[in-house]
Amino acid sequence: MTEEPGRGGLLREGGKGLARSPGALAGLKVIDLTRVLGGPYCTMILSDHGAEVVKIEPPQGDEVRDWGPPFHEGRDGHGASYFIGVNRNKRSLGLDLGKPAGREVLLRLLDGADVLIENYKPGSMEKWGIGYEVLHERFPRLIHCRVSGFGATGPLGGLPGYDAILQAMTGLMSVNGDQSTGPMRMGTALVDMTTGLYSAVAILMALREREISGEGQYLDMTLHDCAMSLLHPQAPNYFLNDRRPVATGNPHPNLSPYAKFRTATCEIFVAAGNDAAFRKFCAFLGLDSLADDPRFRTNGDRITNNAALNAILDDRLAQEDGHALTDRMIRSGLPAGPVLFVDEAVNSPHAAHREMVTELGWYRGLGTPIKMSRTPGGTRSAPPVFGEHGEAILREHGFSESEIDGLRQQGVLVEQRRR
């Protein structure tokens, strides 16, 4: 059974990781004014589970359409991989909100919408006369989620925020890497995506509360706050001992052994979370006497003597086949796994079983990690070409053909990206 993609329809043929139900959020209407990563990641989560997401792009388009190579169908098509990775299941409308007529279009689109999410610089919507207070008066049930770097107030209020800068400013970078490397940026845009995740959670909370109060509310989501929330266990350690946390590399600051080791075939990661697991780990490796060594009896002992323990384990594991060893270990109840590269991870049998790679026509992406028994989500449509659905969206919202033509002539409805 195949229905209209991108509108909560079902897709059961011709791909992988496709939606098999209208979704838990079917009927939810989201107007998405976000660009780049945090906001689009949030709205993709919602759209995976049935929300109708209207992505309103500025005349220049979402700038990450140009963040490549690699590209699909060139710059005037679907865009770069960076855009493709977080914009499936959405419909695109190019709209110039800098013009009063564009803002009037937005207001008509918001009629009946449940959520507005935007990541303009704080104060931009207010300057346009469509800030939260104005919108709340006109649409009292609307949930307005703003994603920004630092929020609108405070010493850094209103300033722009970027993932790597917030990693640096919130301490995340200082605990990544090791003493030889110094602070290092995380390899993924962790702050942006975490903010997207938190924003999705906040929206769902606000929707739940709206069932009780009947009112929407304003959600003030910042990269700063979301980044700082990830400082575990480093911040709790600091609050307790008043010592500055330092980067420990692969080893855990509170557990040992919890580290990466080299084998004959690959690097592996092992984790012994308590003393009983350590004894079992030693027995598995034929190192029974190690568990009774005074240097390693308790987790506290092992943390103190971590370097000595790791040297012994390095020597023991060096000749093993890491893939075979970690498979035996994890099946024995000992947490361990090979250190896989991205291409190995996405092509693994378990990733396939869990539908963590989704495909639809030319599109291939990461599947939804949210698995629901009655209302499973998934891919419904490929990421849109810029402005692909503009005319259809306006028509559905009551715009006449003459109105649409007028908006097109005024440059309010934008169907080709402006460079």
Stockholm file with secondary structure:
# STOCKHOLM 1.0

chainA/1-419         MTEEPGRGGLLREGGKGLARSPGALAGLKVIDLTRVLGGPYCTMILSDHGAEVVKIEPPQGDEVRDWGPPFHEGRDGHGASYFIGVNRNKRSLGLDLGKPAGREVLLRLLDGADVLIENYKPGSMEKWGIGYEVLHERFPRLIHCRVSGFGATGPLGGLPGYDAILQAMTGLMSVNGDQSTGPMRMGTALVDMTTGLYSAVAILMALREREISGEGQYLDMTLHDCAMSLLHPQAPNYFLNDRRPVATGNPHPNLSPYAKFRTATCEIFVAAGNDAAFRKFCAFLGLDSLADDPRFRTNGDRITNNAALNAILDDRLAQEDGHALTDRMIRSGLPAGPVLFVDEAVNSPHAAHREMVTELGWYRGLGTPIKMSRTPGGTRSAPPVFGEHGEAILREHGFSESEIDGLRQQGVLVEQRRR
#=GR chainA/1-419 SS CBCCTTTTCCBCSSEESBCCSSCTTTTCEEEEECCSSHHHHHHHHHHHTTCEEEEEECTTCCGGGGSCSSEESCTTTTEEHHHHTTCTTEEEEEECTTSHHHHHHHHHHHTTCSEEEECCCTTHHHHTTCSHHHHHHHCTTCEEEEEESSCSSSTTTTCCCCHHHHHHHTSTGGGSSCTTTCSCCCSSCHHHHHHHHHHHHHHHHHHHHHHHHSCCCEEEEEHHHHHHTTCTTHHHHHHHHCCCCCCCSSSCSSCSSEEEEECSSSEEEEECCSHHHHHHHHHHTTCGGGGGSTTTSSHHHHHHTHHHHHHHHHHHHTTSCHHHHHHHHHHTTCCEEECCCHHHHHTSHHHHHTTCEEEETTEEEECCSCCCSSSCCCBCSCCCCTTTTHHHHHHHTTCCHHHHHHHHHHTCEECSCCC
#=GC SS_cons         CBCCTTTTCCBCSSEESBCCSSCTTTTCEEEEECCSSHHHHHHHHHHHTTCEEEEEECTTCCGGGGSCSSEESCTTTTEEHHHHTTCTTEEEEEECTTSHHHHHHHHHHHTTCSEEEECCCTTHHHHTTCSHHHHHHHCTTCEEEEEESSCSSSTTTTCCCCHHHHHHHTSTGGGSSCTTTCSCCCSSCHHHHHHHHHHHHHHHHHHHHHHHHSCCCEEEEEHHHHHHTTCTTHHHHHHHHCCCCCCCSSSCSSCSSEEEEECSSSEEEEECCSHHHHHHHHHHTTCGGGGGSTTTSSHHHHHHTHHHHHHHHHHHHTTSCHHHHHHHHHHTTCCEEECCCHHHHHTSHHHHHTTCEEEETTEEEECCSCCCSSSCCCBCSCCCCTTTTHHHHHHHTTCCHHHHHHHHHHTCEECSCCC
//
